[in-house]
Amino acid sequence: MDDFNYHEPRTLAEAAVVLHAARNGVYIAGGMSLIPALKHRRVRPSDLIDLRLIDGLAGIRREADTLVIGAMTKHADVAGLDIVRNSIPDLARLVGEMADPSVRNRATLGGSIAHADPASDYPPALLALEAIIVTDTRRIAAAEFFTGPFTTGLRKGEIITAVNFPIPDNAAYVKFANVASRYAIVGVFVARRAGKVCVAVTGAKPCVFRFGEMERALENSFTPDAIKAIVMSAQGLTADIHGTPEYRAHLIGVMAQRAVASAAAKPRPA
Ligand SMILES: Cc1cc2nc3c(=O)[nH]c(=O)nc-3n(C[C@H](O)[C@H](O)[C@H](O)COP(=O)(O)OP(=O)(O)OC[C@H]3O[C@@H](n4cnc5c(N)ncnc54)[C@H](O)[C@@H]3O)c2cc1C
């Protein structure tokens, strides 16, 4: 690991000033992805700006039909708190199945989505639930946020402060996980709200994506049978040590049908 300056700003404004003044500044949240990257010198910042002490970035609240989760909220809290379990149960379950307890007690929502790993679990939830990412300067629709592998629509120095999740009528996430890391080889999040259905897929392409053909079929009939005959083309899907494009295409169909069956059986809690 190279030497760097370390900062602990107390406000968003202070953090942004330090970032812009630095030659090559980087924010750090839970450090679960950033610290390994520093150790391997894949990232070589001049300044590390820790967001931990900034007030108001962690916490979860419900505002009418929206669940607002602060960017510095740890995975363990999203997985364990009743406010999430009672509003969007599969969001709590999705986060509870990420990684392991030591990671879940440090890693954060903001770090997870800013990192934008193409196999990570939060992005399909944000995309399918049509979440809004709130930063220190603006609001970004999830559909505009994830732009490529490890790439987002964030501007230089922009800080994610929270994510607003509209509460769906039905939702479920099913993933076929890598047994070692628990990252998704393929994961499918299905959400239905006011008759509109969103199906978002992670792990299968360089960036999370929506599967429009399935969405249209499910808006006619919200049943696994409605999408049984829909086959994802293997073209453009990821090939790696975990699976071929054809294998992933097959998994998308299977995971999506399971997610629909699970979502249909779990209407929105009263
Ligand atoms: C062993 C292991 C297993 C894992 N398994 C899974 C899994 O199964 N599923 C899964 O989805 N994830 C998994 N993860 C990833 C983990 O859940 C975290 O999402 C990830 O490590 C980043 O979160 P963090 O808070 O530690 O961010 P950091 O590592 O601190 O930061 C990551 C990036 O985000 C930027 N950043 C952080 N916060 C903000 C902010 N508020 N605004 C703007 N930029 C910001 C940082 O500058 C950095 O570029 C795993 C990680 C590990 C180490």
Ligand as a Chemical Component Dictionary entry (heavy atoms), coordinates in Angstrom:
data_LIG
# 
_chem_comp.id                   LIG 
_chem_comp.type                 NON-POLYMER 
_chem_comp.pdbx_formal_charge   0 
_chem_comp.three_letter_code    LIG 
# 
loop_
_chem_comp_atom.comp_id 
_chem_comp_atom.atom_id 
_chem_comp_atom.alt_atom_id 
_chem_comp_atom.type_symbol 
_chem_comp_atom.charge 
_chem_comp_atom.model_Cartn_x 
_chem_comp_atom.model_Cartn_y 
_chem_comp_atom.model_Cartn_z 
_chem_comp_atom.pdbx_ordinal 
LIG C1  C1  C 0 -15.351 -11.009 0.989  1  
LIG C2  C2  C 0 -16.393 -10.114 0.367  2  
LIG C3  C3  C 0 -17.567 -10.669 -0.091 3  
LIG C4  C4  C 0 -18.551 -9.854  -0.679 4  
LIG N1  N1  N 0 -19.709 -10.428 -1.115 5  
LIG C5  C5  C 0 -20.656 -9.650  -1.667 6  
LIG C6  C6  C 0 -21.895 -10.202 -2.129 7  
LIG O1  O1  O 0 -22.196 -11.391 -1.982 8  
LIG N2  N2  N 0 -22.766 -9.360  -2.732 9  
LIG C7  C7  C 0 -22.522 -8.024  -2.889 10 
LIG O2  O2  O 0 -23.350 -7.313  -3.454 11 
LIG N3  N3  N 0 -21.395 -7.468  -2.423 12 
LIG C8  C8  C 0 -20.459 -8.235  -1.825 13 
LIG N4  N4  N 0 -19.312 -7.658  -1.353 14 
LIG C9  C9  C 0 -19.136 -6.179  -1.498 15 
LIG C10 C10 C 0 -19.608 -5.444  -0.221 16 
LIG O3  O3  O 0 -20.952 -5.753  0.023  17 
LIG C11 C11 C 0 -19.554 -3.895  -0.339 18 
LIG O4  O4  O 0 -20.576 -3.493  -1.151 19 
LIG C12 C12 C 0 -18.357 -3.323  -0.934 20 
LIG O5  O5  O 0 -17.232 -3.972  -0.406 21 
LIG C13 C13 C 0 -18.240 -1.786  -0.831 22 
LIG O6  O6  O 0 -18.816 -1.197  0.320  23 
LIG P1  P1  P 0 -17.968 -0.303  1.329  24 
LIG O7  O7  O 0 -18.913 0.475   2.163  25 
LIG O8  O8  O 0 -16.969 -1.134  2.036  26 
LIG O9  O9  O 0 -17.251 0.728   0.327  27 
LIG P2  P2  P 0 -15.709 1.168   0.212  28 
LIG O10 O10 O 0 -14.862 -0.019  -0.063 29 
LIG O11 O11 O 0 -15.322 2.051   1.328  30 
LIG O12 O12 O 0 -15.810 2.079   -1.107 31 
LIG C14 C14 C 0 -16.090 1.517   -2.374 32 
LIG C15 C15 C 0 -16.136 2.658   -3.413 33 
LIG O13 O13 O 0 -17.266 3.484   -3.194 34 
LIG C16 C16 C 0 -16.887 4.861   -3.035 35 
LIG N5  N5  N 0 -17.839 5.403   -2.054 36 
LIG C17 C17 C 0 -18.107 4.878   -0.830 37 
LIG N6  N6  N 0 -19.117 5.540   -0.234 38 
LIG C18 C18 C 0 -19.462 6.532   -1.103 39 
LIG C19 C19 C 0 -20.461 7.560   -1.064 40 
LIG N7  N7  N 0 -21.306 7.699   -0.014 41 
LIG N8  N8  N 0 -20.547 8.402   -2.114 42 
LIG C20 C20 C 0 -19.721 8.279   -3.183 43 
LIG N9  N9  N 0 -18.771 7.307   -3.278 44 
LIG C21 C21 C 0 -18.647 6.456   -2.247 45 
LIG C22 C22 C 0 -15.444 4.823   -2.576 46 
LIG O14 O14 O 0 -14.750 6.005   -2.961 47 
LIG C23 C23 C 0 -14.923 3.607   -3.356 48 
LIG O15 O15 O 0 -14.612 3.979   -4.677 49 
LIG C24 C24 C 0 -18.338 -8.445  -0.772 50 
LIG C25 C25 C 0 -17.139 -7.882  -0.296 51 
LIG C26 C26 C 0 -16.183 -8.689  0.283  52 
LIG C27 C27 C 0 -14.910 -8.044  0.796  53 
# 
loop_
_chem_comp_bond.comp_id 
_chem_comp_bond.atom_id_1 
_chem_comp_bond.atom_id_2 
_chem_comp_bond.value_order 
_chem_comp_bond.pdbx_ordinal 
LIG C1  C2  SING 1  
LIG C2  C3  SING 2  
LIG C2  C26 DOUB 3  
LIG C3  C4  DOUB 4  
LIG C4  N1  SING 5  
LIG C4  C24 SING 6  
LIG N1  C5  DOUB 7  
LIG C5  C6  SING 8  
LIG C5  C8  SING 9  
LIG C6  O1  DOUB 10 
LIG C6  N2  SING 11 
LIG N2  C7  SING 12 
LIG C7  O2  DOUB 13 
LIG C7  N3  SING 14 
LIG N3  C8  DOUB 15 
LIG C8  N4  SING 16 
LIG N4  C9  SING 17 
LIG N4  C24 SING 18 
LIG C9  C10 SING 19 
LIG C10 O3  SING 20 
LIG C10 C11 SING 21 
LIG C11 O4  SING 22 
LIG C11 C12 SING 23 
LIG C12 O5  SING 24 
LIG C12 C13 SING 25 
LIG C13 O6  SING 26 
LIG O6  P1  SING 27 
LIG P1  O7  DOUB 28 
LIG P1  O8  SING 29 
LIG P1  O9  SING 30 
LIG O9  P2  SING 31 
LIG P2  O10 DOUB 32 
LIG P2  O11 SING 33 
LIG P2  O12 SING 34 
LIG O12 C14 SING 35 
LIG C14 C15 SING 36 
LIG C15 O13 SING 37 
LIG C15 C23 SING 38 
LIG O13 C16 SING 39 
LIG C16 N5  SING 40 
LIG C16 C22 SING 41 
LIG N5  C17 SING 42 
LIG N5  C21 SING 43 
LIG C17 N6  DOUB 44 
LIG N6  C18 SING 45 
LIG C18 C19 SING 46 
LIG C18 C21 DOUB 47 
LIG C19 N7  SING 48 
LIG C19 N8  DOUB 49 
LIG N8  C20 SING 50 
LIG C20 N9  DOUB 51 
LIG N9  C21 SING 52 
LIG C22 O14 SING 53 
LIG C22 C23 SING 54 
LIG C23 O15 SING 55 
LIG C24 C25 DOUB 56 
LIG C25 C26 SING 57 
LIG C26 C27 SING 58 
# 
